[in-house]
Amino acid sequence: MSKVTVVGAGNVGATVANVLAHDDFVKEIVLLDIKGEMAQGKALDSWQQAPIGSYSSYLRGTSDYAETAGSDVVVITAGLPRKPGMSRDDLISTNANIVNTVTKNLLQYSPDAIVIVVSNPLDVMTYAAHKTSGLPASKVIGMAGILDTARYRAFLADELKVSPKDIQAILMGGHGDTMVPLPRYTTVGGIPVTELVSEERLNAIVDRTKKGGGELVELMGTSAWYAPGAAAAQMVTAILKDQRRIFPCCIKVEGQYGIDGVYVGVPVILGKNGVEKVIELDLNAEEKALLDASIVAVKSVMDVYDGMGL
């Protein structure tokens, strides 16, 4: 029996809750939002879907953190999107305050929970949540790599006219423009992708993946939610079912890849304890240079956060 709390009843948070409900193994899913009635409505809507979707996971919405007590995993999607005229520093300050407050309130009632962060800017919000929580680094995990990898796999599936289920891939680094593509570790039905896609087309697909979030904002006028929500739900499932799945996740990297104390995406094994192990790939010189550049970019944002004294 397990309990999951999702903070933020916007599109992403509601999708996390709905996807988890359809997996039908979590006993209770709490959707929490400062707008309590919105959370109640979306949870009720998903619960009324249960007879149609054939699941038994109970959903309820609230604005009261006391109702989250005893959660095994908490997913933080709360935060504001960047608005016109808002600087990066403004966004960091605003969302870090939200994430820090949410983390403190959640752990007051669920001190042993594993924390999954979805709020942006992702890497620094994971840093903020970890510093605030006081939890081991293995229990505070950012969701970015699964989403970036899914976009990459979907674009490759389009290119090759094959099922995305047959494409395996791994990406590293920061979320977005500084992500590190690893075509050497991308396979299609066990076949190296470099044997199926030209270098020119592969580079174009990688570039589209880096800008994947922006492409959707341009099309819809708002950020994505189906894929991000499903990605976070997949992490919850891997943890609660102790599946020991290999995913790229944002964590505090301590020594691996020559990185010390930076929150960045690396391949990990996810299981009942959160991050069970960091997998250290043998990167070539080009890949290592890209990762080093990504680390510099992420560290600069972490330094901005540290300078705010939050």
PEDA-V672544 format. One record per helix or strand of 2 or more residues. SS is the DSSP state (@ for helix, = for strand). FROM is the first residue (numbers start at 1). TO is the last residue. If there is no record, write none. Layout:
# PEDA-V672544
ss from to
SS FROM TO
SS FROM TO
This chain:
# PEDA-V672544
ss from to
= 3 7
@ 11 23
= 28 32
@ 36 48
@ 50 53
= 58 62
@ 65 68
= 73 76
@ 88 109
= 114 117
@ 122 133
@ 137 139
= 140 142
@ 145 160
@ 164 166
= 167 168
= 171 173
= 179 181
@ 183 185
= 187 188
= 191 192
@ 193 195
@ 199 210
@ 212 220
@ 226 240
= 245 254
@ 256 258
= 260 271
= 274 278
@ 285 308
